[in-house]
Amino acid sequence: MAPEVYYGIPYGTPADVYSCTMIIWEVMSLALPFQGQSKEKHIRTVYVRKRRPKINRRWPREMKRLIKDGWHHDPSRRPKMAEICDTIEEYLVSRRTKNV
């Protein structure tokens, strides 16, 4: 969950952006973030130390940027959902043209 949800701060769509980009990370990595961590360690890692799962350096630059921006600790620094959709669409279109 987004940090603002964890802390009980009023939240809005940026919390959904955080969740969406976490799911994108899961799909790309085929793994669960912080798997095997206790609840206490997860809280320290994500909410206190502001750490996120490792991003594979071989992933496309656009997707790495999208993920990093989308799970920023500060909700006001996260992209809008439309930007996420645009980035994914542009990436997919560029992949199609490269493979033609």
N, C-alpha and C positions, 0 to 999 in steps of 0.2 A: 504494500500500500504506500501511497505517497506520504512523504514526511508530514505534510500538513494534516492529513487524515490521522496519522498516528498521534500527533500532538493535540488533536482535538481543536485545531484552529479552523475557523470557517473556510470552506474550500469550494471550488467550482470545477469547471472543465479542465483546468491545468492538472488536476488530480487524475482525470481520465487520460490525459496525454501521458502522464507518468506511467500509468498502468499499460497503456497501449504500447509504449516503447519498451517496457519490460517484456511484454508478450513478443514483440518483434525480436528482442534479444533471445528469448527462449526458442523461437522458431529457427532463428539463424544458428544458434549454438546446439540445438537439439539436447538441451540440458535444462535443469531447474537451477535458478540462481541460489547461491548459498546453501545448496543441498547439504543436509547433515548437521547444520548448525543448530545449536539450542536456541530457544526463543531469546534468552538473555544475550547470547553472543550476536544474534541477528540484530537486536536492538542497538547494541554497541557499534556494530559494524556499519549499519545503514543509517541510523538516525543520529548517533552521536558523532561518529567519525566521518560520516557522509560518503562512505565508500559504495561503489557499485560493482557489479560483476565485471570480470575482465572481458574486454572486447578483442576478438581475434584480429590480429594485425593484417591478416589476409582478406578480411571482409572488404567490400567496396567502400571507398572513401565516403561516398554520399550516405551510405547506411550507417557507417561508424559515427558520422557527424549527427545524423538524425537521432540515433540512440543517445549519444552523449547530451545533446541539447534537450531531448525529451525527458530525461530523468534528472535534470538539474535540480538541486536542492531548493532553489528559489523558484516558486511557481511562476513568477512574473518573467522569468528568463526562458521558460519553455516555449516552444513554437505552438502555434494554433493547430488544431486538428487538420484544417484545410492545407496547411503547409506540409504536414506529414503526408497527406494523401498526394499532394503535388510532387513531393520528393520521390515517393514510391512509384508513382506513375511515370515520372521522367526517367527514373532508373530502369524501369521495365521496358520503356520504349527504346532507350539507348541500348539495352541488351538485345532487343529484337533486331535493331538495325545492324548491330555488330555481327549477329549470327546469320544474316541474310547473305 
